[in-house]
Every structure is written in structure tokens, then in C-alpha cells.
């Protein structure tokens, strides 16, 4: 049995499946073939068969494009052979990890047969570590991930995903039973769009736990059709149509709701968003319940653009002087999304990115300092005559500018 430390816990796995092909094929051990092997405990392609709780290891620095499109327009194939990557709950927990970061994208599927990236089916549990989810496009809920089971994610981004039609959850859509859980740690959710609710995140079922810790949710869009909008979408960042989403040490601001009056405009959240403390939740969030150590909603965290700031995953850097720096509370992970050590200052920073400490540049030595140094080097002998010359040399040096 192998052990993997992931998402704050050590998980035993029965089988480790090593992916060795970036192409979306069943002829080699691709990511799709590895998931099929784990789903059915059989060998697909050149992959080892799964066995209960499985770990799929992805080589770092690799992009895995989905190219196996549906056979017909609108086909909803839930067995994992085509379209999105279906995670079935029959055989146990599936962990997909990339120690040096990997990207899974649906952007290369044909425009007439698009799909999301991951579909976590009822009863399934998916753990993502060091994996970014990008480029999903779906006429349905969940542009990046549709979750109907349990989901845990750390150290990656969910970006550039789109939900078309009157559906919710540009980045993630979750509708799971009460005994399920969703947990995101060190994750950036940015640049996603939903024509319905929740440009970044949408929760559509009561009861199951949904927690964000050191997560940055920004620059997502709800009600994202071209103007004029129909006003049906709310919560550019987060939408909790049922249940409540908990946030800690996180940033939820700078999102957009394109609804126009008389429809409500709720840029950052709609529904129940409960702070566990030390978070920044921006204005336009009627269901937000503040916690201890939260920053004021109008606070500007000075976020930089969405970039690869290290380790290939996308983050928003905190600008110099950002009020989100050193404002974290308890529950700080050992590293940030990029595996940079936390904290680098007095406390952890809010969100997925840990800013480098501010250092005062060393003042270059001036004429006086250089002259004094030369005096010491020239008159270093411990004789009476040398010491006298050293004193004379120093008196001359002290007359020079700094």
C-alpha cells in the first residue's frame, strides 16, 4: 500500500497508475485511459487496472487536452469514453495528482461538440492535487467541473471555463447529497463565465459541506450573455442557491454580475456565504455573514493579472502594500498554490498566493566608506607607525561625502 499526503490528510491507495501519454487516447496510458482503469478496476490502454481507492500520477509540466468528442451533437455520455472525464463512484476514491503541476483542458474539443472537463458522478469522490482545470464549454451546469459527489482540490486553478444557456457554475457546479463534501485549498478561480448564476462557483443542493480555504475568486462573470441581459444570473463570484458556502483566509472580490436594473446586481455573491474569519468578500454580496478578522468589503487587495507566477498554475499576485498580506488566521497550509512556503511574513496572506517579503535594498557604499576600507587594508600592521598612519588616513576619509 502506498501513502500520499494530500489535501491535509494521508490517504492510502490500493493502486498507483502512472500516466505516460498526454494525447487523449485509449491506446496508451493516457489520462482518460487511467480514469477508465480506476472507474472499472480493469486495464484500459496500457494502464494498470485500478483496485479500490486509486492514485493517478501525472508528469509535471504537461498539458492534457481532451479531444475525444461526443459522437453526436448534444450527446450526454457518462461512461468516460468520450467528451468530459467522468469519475464514477463504483470503486472508491480517485486521486489525480501532479507534483510538478499539470493542466487538463477541454478547449480543443470541436465547437459543435464541446464539453466540461470533469464530471464527478453521484457517489464518487475525486481529489485533485496540482492539477488545473481549463477551457470547458457546456450547454449545462458546471463549465469546468460538475460535482454530484464529493470533491477536494488543492494547488491548482479553475480558469477560462464557460457555461452557455440559463445554467449555473462557470467554474464549478455542485449538487450533492448531505453526506458529501467539497473542499478547495490554495485554488484560484478566475476568468470563468456563466449565463446563469455563479460565474465562479454555484452550489445547488442544501446540506453538503462546501469550504474555501486560501482561495482566490475573482474576475468571474454571472449573467454573462451579451447586453442587454435577461437578468437571470446573479453572483459573479459565488452563488449558493441552496445551502451555505464557508470561506476562510480567502478573497472573493472583483467579480461581475451583468444584470441590469430592475434585476438585482450581486457582483460577488448571492445566497449564503459564511465567513470563518480572515477573508475579504467584496461588495455586492447580500448573503455574506462576516467573520472575525475580515477586511472591509470595499478593500482593494491590489490583485495582479491572472498569470503563471510559478509552477505553471495561474494565480493573481498580491501587489506591494496589499492589505491582504499577513492577514491570514488559523488553518494556514504549509505552502501556497505554487508550493511557496507559508508564511513569508508575520502571518499567511489571504487567498491562494503568498507574496514575497518586502526587502530594503542595501545602500551602495559611498566615497567615505570606500576610503575607510582602503585605509584599513593599507595600514593593517600592528605597529606604532602603522597605527598613526591609519588614524591620519581615517581623518582624511571622514572629510569625504557619504
JOCORBEL-V495218 format. One record per pair of residues at least 12 apart in sequence whose C-alpha atoms are under 8 Angstrom apart, sorted by the first residue. I is the first residue (numbers start at 1). J is the second residue. Records with the same first field share a line. If there is no record, write none. Layout:
# JOCORBEL-V495218
I = J, J
This chain:
# JOCORBEL-V495218
1 = 13, 14, 15
2 = 14, 15, 16
6 = 129
7 = 129, 152, 153, 154, 185
12 = 53
13 = 52, 53, 54, 55
14 = 50, 51, 52, 53, 54, 55
15 = 49, 50, 51, 52, 53, 54, 55
16 = 50, 54, 55, 56, 57
17 = 34, 47, 48, 49, 50, 54, 55, 56, 57
18 = 34, 47, 56, 57, 58
19 = 31, 34, 47, 56, 57, 58, 59
20 = 58, 59
22 = 62, 63, 64, 65
23 = 64, 65, 66
24 = 64, 65, 66, 67, 68
25 = 45, 68
26 = 44, 45, 46
27 = 44, 45, 46
28 = 45, 46, 47
29 = 44, 45, 46, 47
30 = 45, 47
31 = 58, 64
32 = 80, 81, 85
33 = 45, 46, 47
34 = 47, 48, 56
35 = 56, 80, 85, 86, 87
36 = 80, 81
37 = 49, 50
38 = 50, 51, 52, 54, 91, 94
39 = 87, 88, 89, 90, 91
40 = 90, 91
41 = 91
51 = 91
52 = 91, 92, 93
53 = 91, 92, 93, 94, 95
54 = 92, 93, 94, 95
55 = 94, 95, 96, 97
56 = 94, 95, 96, 97
57 = 96, 97, 98
58 = 96, 97, 98, 99, 102
59 = 98, 99, 100, 101, 102
60 = 98, 99, 100, 101, 102
61 = 100, 101, 102, 103, 311, 312
62 = 101, 102, 103
63 = 102, 103, 104, 105
64 = 102, 103, 104, 105
65 = 104, 105, 106, 107, 108
66 = 83, 84, 104, 105, 106, 107, 108, 109, 117
67 = 83, 106, 108, 109, 110
68 = 81, 82, 83, 109
69 = 82, 83, 109, 110, 113, 114
70 = 82, 83, 113
72 = 113
73 = 112, 113
74 = 113
83 = 109, 114, 115, 116
84 = 106, 115, 116, 117, 118, 119
85 = 117, 118, 119
86 = 118, 119, 120, 121
87 = 118, 119, 120, 121, 124, 125, 126
88 = 120, 121, 122, 123, 124
89 = 121, 122, 123, 124, 125
90 = 123, 124
92 = 124, 125
93 = 124, 125, 126, 127
94 = 125, 126, 127
95 = 126, 127, 128, 129
96 = 126, 127, 128, 129, 131
97 = 128, 129, 130, 131
98 = 129, 130, 131
99 = 129, 130
100 = 130, 311
101 = 130, 131, 132, 156, 311, 312, 313
102 = 130, 131, 132, 312, 313
103 = 131, 132, 133, 134, 313
104 = 117, 131, 132, 133, 134
105 = 117, 133, 134, 135, 136
106 = 134, 135, 136, 137
107 = 134, 135, 136, 137
114 = 136, 137, 138
115 = 136, 137, 138, 143
116 = 135, 136, 137, 138, 142, 143, 144, 145, 146, 161
117 = 133, 134, 135, 136, 143, 144, 145
118 = 144, 145, 146
119 = 145, 146, 147, 148
120 = 145, 146, 147, 148, 149, 150, 151
121 = 147, 148, 149
122 = 147, 148, 149, 176
123 = 148, 149, 150
124 = 148, 149, 150
125 = 149, 150, 151
126 = 150, 151, 152
127 = 151, 152, 153
128 = 152, 153, 154
129 = 153, 154, 155, 156
130 = 154, 155, 156
131 = 154, 155, 156, 157
132 = 156, 157, 158, 313
133 = 145, 156, 157, 158, 159
134 = 157, 158, 159, 160, 161
135 = 159, 160, 161, 162
136 = 160, 161, 162
137 = 161, 162, 163, 164
138 = 162, 163, 164
139 = 163, 164, 165, 167
140 = 163, 164, 165, 166, 167, 168
141 = 163, 167, 168, 169, 170, 173
142 = 163, 168, 169, 170, 171, 172, 173, 174
143 = 161, 162, 163, 169, 170, 171, 172, 173, 194
144 = 158, 159, 161, 162, 170, 171, 172
145 = 171, 172, 173
146 = 172, 173, 174
147 = 172, 173, 174, 175, 176
148 = 174, 175, 176, 177
149 = 175, 176, 177, 180, 181
150 = 176, 180, 181, 182
151 = 181, 182, 183
152 = 181, 182, 183, 184
153 = 183, 184, 185, 187
154 = 184, 185, 186, 187, 337
155 = 185, 186, 187, 313, 336, 337, 338, 339
156 = 186, 187, 188, 313, 314, 337
157 = 187, 188, 189, 190, 313, 314, 315
158 = 171, 187, 188, 189, 190, 192
159 = 171, 188, 189, 190, 191, 192
160 = 190, 191, 192, 193
161 = 191, 192, 193
162 = 192, 193, 194
163 = 193, 194, 195, 196
164 = 194, 195
165 = 195, 196
166 = 195, 196, 232, 233
167 = 194, 195, 196, 197
168 = 194, 195, 196, 197, 198, 199, 202, 233
169 = 193, 194, 196, 197, 198, 199, 200, 201, 202, 203, 239
170 = 192, 193, 194, 198, 199, 200, 201, 202
171 = 189, 192, 193, 199, 200, 201
172 = 200, 201, 202
173 = 201, 202, 203, 204
174 = 202, 203, 204, 205
175 = 203, 204, 205
176 = 205, 208
177 = 205, 206, 207, 208
178 = 206, 207, 208, 209
179 = 207, 208
180 = 208, 209
181 = 208, 209, 210
182 = 208, 209, 210, 211
183 = 209, 210, 211, 212, 213
184 = 211, 212, 213, 215
185 = 212, 213, 214, 215, 352
186 = 213, 214, 215, 216, 336, 337, 351, 352, 353
187 = 214, 215, 216, 337, 352
188 = 215, 216, 217, 314, 315, 316, 351, 352
189 = 215, 216, 217, 218, 220
190 = 216, 217, 218, 219, 220, 306
191 = 218, 219, 220, 221
192 = 219, 220, 221
193 = 220, 221, 222, 224
194 = 221, 222, 223, 224, 233
195 = 222, 223, 224, 225, 232, 233
196 = 222, 223, 224, 232, 233, 234
197 = 222, 223, 232, 233, 234, 235, 236, 239
198 = 221, 222, 233, 234, 235, 236, 237, 238, 239, 240, 269
199 = 220, 221, 222, 223, 235, 236, 237, 238
200 = 217, 218, 220, 221, 236, 237, 238
201 = 237, 238, 239
202 = 238, 239, 240, 241
203 = 239, 240, 241, 242, 243, 244, 245
204 = 240, 241, 242, 243
205 = 241, 242, 243
206 = 242, 243, 244
207 = 243
208 = 243
209 = 244, 245
210 = 244, 245, 246
211 = 245, 246, 247, 248
212 = 245, 246, 247, 248, 250
213 = 247, 248, 249, 250, 331, 351
214 = 248, 249, 250, 251, 332, 350, 351, 352
215 = 249, 250, 251, 350, 351, 352
216 = 250, 251, 252, 316, 351, 352
217 = 237, 251, 252, 253, 255
218 = 237, 251, 252, 253, 254, 255
219 = 237, 253, 254, 255, 256
220 = 236, 237, 254, 255, 256
221 = 235, 236, 237, 255, 256, 257, 258
222 = 234, 235, 236, 237, 256, 257, 258, 267
223 = 236, 257, 258, 259
224 = 257, 258
228 = 260
229 = 258, 259, 260
230 = 259
231 = 258, 259, 260, 263, 264
232 = 259, 263
233 = 257, 258, 259
234 = 257, 259, 264, 265, 266, 267, 269, 270
235 = 256, 257, 266, 267, 268, 269, 270, 285
236 = 255, 256, 257, 266, 267, 268, 269
237 = 252, 253, 255, 256, 267, 268, 269
238 = 268, 269, 270
239 = 269, 270, 271
240 = 269, 270, 271, 272, 273
241 = 270, 271
242 = 271
243 = 272
244 = 271, 272, 273, 274
245 = 272, 273, 274
246 = 273, 274, 275, 276
247 = 273, 274, 275, 276, 277, 279
248 = 275, 276, 277, 278, 279
249 = 277, 278, 279, 280, 327, 328, 329, 332, 349, 350, 351
250 = 278, 279, 280, 281, 350, 351, 352
251 = 279, 280, 281, 350, 351
252 = 268, 280, 281, 282
253 = 268, 280, 281, 282, 283
254 = 267, 268, 282
255 = 267, 268
256 = 268
265 = 284
266 = 284, 285, 286
267 = 283, 284, 285
268 = 281, 282, 283, 284, 285
269 = 284, 285, 286, 287, 288
270 = 285, 286, 287
271 = 286, 287, 288
272 = 287, 288, 289
273 = 287, 288, 289
274 = 288, 289, 290, 291
275 = 288, 289, 290, 291, 294
276 = 290, 291, 292
277 = 290, 291, 292, 293, 294, 329
278 = 291, 292, 293, 294, 295, 327, 328, 329, 350
279 = 291, 293, 294, 295, 328, 350
280 = 294, 295, 296, 297, 299, 324, 350
281 = 295, 296, 297
282 = 296, 297, 298, 299
283 = 297, 298
293 = 327, 329
299 = 323
300 = 322, 323
301 = 318, 319, 322, 323, 324
302 = 318, 319, 320, 322, 323
303 = 316, 317, 318, 319
304 = 316, 317, 318, 319
305 = 317
309 = 338
310 = 338
311 = 338, 339
313 = 337, 338
315 = 337, 352, 353
316 = 353
317 = 353, 354, 355
318 = 353, 354, 355
319 = 355
320 = 358
324 = 349, 350, 351
325 = 347, 348, 349, 350, 354, 355
326 = 343, 345, 346, 347, 348, 349, 350
327 = 347, 348, 349, 350
328 = 347, 348, 349, 350
329 = 347, 348
332 = 348
336 = 352, 353, 354
337 = 352, 353
338 = 353
340 = 354
341 = 354
342 = 354
344 = 356, 357
345 = 357
365 = 402
366 = 401, 402
367 = 400, 401, 402
368 = 397, 398, 399, 400, 401, 402
369 = 402
371 = 394, 397
372 = 393, 394, 397, 398
375 = 390, 393, 394
376 = 390
